[in-house]
Amino acid sequence: MHLTTEHKELLDQAMERNGLRATRQREQVFSVLLEKRDHPTADEVFQRVRAEMDSISLATVYNCLEVLVDSRLIRQVNFEREPTRYCPNLTQHAHFYCNQSNSIIDVDLPLDVSQQLKALLPAGFEVDHIEIAFNGCSHQQTR
């Protein structure tokens, strides 16, 4: 697993903005998240990274995830009583959590929906980020 030139540059720039550098471990964790956009937990990221980098520790993976979140390259996704998951999709979107399969999928939010939601705020409030989460089950899973 390797980063594309575009993603490597994105990582390098984000690290530089934060006074850090793009270590091999950070590159590998970022690569794993970009490769399979299934919102893995830290443990799942650890297992995937370990397949390529067997000396990496779970603590290092957690540290890398924290740096990537702080650098705004990935987002944390939290559902009630579920482990934190990680999402590299930084566009405005919602998440659908399937209670049957425990999977999470991205749901695109058209710009007009975001604008309508922002218009609901009382005067004097400003939105930095909208997080919408749907819970339910996929009928595709039960067929």
C-alpha positions, 0 to 999 in steps of 0.5 A: 500500500502506497500513497499516490503522489497527490495524497503524499503531497497532501500529507506532507503539506498537512504535516508541515502546517503542524510542524511535523513530518510525514513518517513512514508510519503516518504514510502507511496509516493514511494509505490504509484509510484511503485504500478501503474507505470502510470506516475502520476502527483503530484496531482494524487499521492496526491489523491492516498496517501490520500486514505491511509493517509488522513492527508497528505497535497499536499505540503508534497507530493510535498516535498516527490516527490522532495526528491525521485527525488533528491535521484534518486529513481524516475525521473521527466517526462516532456512534453510540457505544461503538468504537471510534471509526475513521473516515478519509472523506472530507467532503460534506457528507453524512454517515449511515450506520447499519445496525445489522452489519455494523457497517458505515457508508457515506451519504452525500449531502447536496450543497442545497441541503447543507445550506438549508440546515445552516439556515435553521440556526438562530441569528448570530450562530455560524457553522463550522461543520455539520455531522449527520448520522443515520441509524438503521438497516439496509434492506440490501443486507436482508435480501 
